[in-house]
Amino acid sequence: MLTNDDLATPDQAKALICELGRRFYDLGWVSGTGGGISVRLGGRVFMAPSGVQKEALTEDTIFELDDAGEVMAGPPATSGYKVSECRPLFYHAFHKRDAGAVIHSHSPAAALCTLAFDDVFRVTCLEMIKGLAGHGYADVAEVPIIDNTAHECDLADSLAEAMDAFPKAHAVLVRRHGVYVWGADWKAAKRHAECYDYLFHLAVEMKKMGIAPDQAPAG
């Protein structure tokens, strides 16, 4: 069960990734083997493998990498498991934002909002903005949107550029694909992922109603 305790051991980090995989599957964020989860602990990064059912993750399927992205431990090569293709994108968040965890979601709300906005997702005066570190209710929360590529790893350069251009954002959206979200630790990353997903969904619905989600209400 998830707790508010800080992670202390590699086994706890692996168990956490497995539980998050099950929870995110239930939310529809990582169905069809999609998405990814990584957690940083004590100079090591723990990462779910690529192309597997995230709701069926077990601790012996999780990879352990060093700060440079080299695999230190994990399932044997004969197992067929491979390191997530999200690895270079996760490491941008670790190195550029000092993130403690990164979540890659294939949330339908995230994918849909990339079709409703041009290059930047913007919302203001919505309560869940307060769940984003460094933001208040009346602030404008922005998330850059980058175009998708045929292979996940090819997104790394454009994601890095978007992160540099939007230093207050805790996420980068990928058009017709999903979103990368991070936080100072796993709790912040999970909170950000949930708050952003709420905002993505609400903004699309507001646009359907003819309400501009990036405009403060009159008065």
Number of C-alpha atoms within 10 A of each C-alpha: 6 9 8 7 7 12 18 10 10 18 13 14 23 24 18 22 24 21 19 21 26 18 15 23 23 12 13 15 25 24 20 14 17 20 30 29 30 29 27 25 17 12 9 18 27 25 27 30 27 19 16 20 17 28 19 13 20 15 19 13 21 26 23 24 20 15 14 12 14 11 15 11 13 20 17 12 8 6 8 8 18 18 19 22 17 26 22 20 21 28 22 18 24 22 11 12 17 15 23 21 27 32 26 24 27 25 24 18 22 26 20 17 26 25 13 15 16 12 15 17 22 18 23 22 18 20 12 18 23 17 17 22 15 12 15 17 16 14 16 18 25 19 22 23 24 22 14 16 13 7 9 15 14 15 18 17 13 17 25 17 12 20 21 13 11 15 13 16 20 28 28 25 27 23 21 18 21 25 28 25 27 31 25 18 19 26 18 21 24 19 18 24 26 18 17 24 21 16 25 23 17 17 25 22 15 12 14 11 9 9 13 16 21 17 12 14 10 4 3
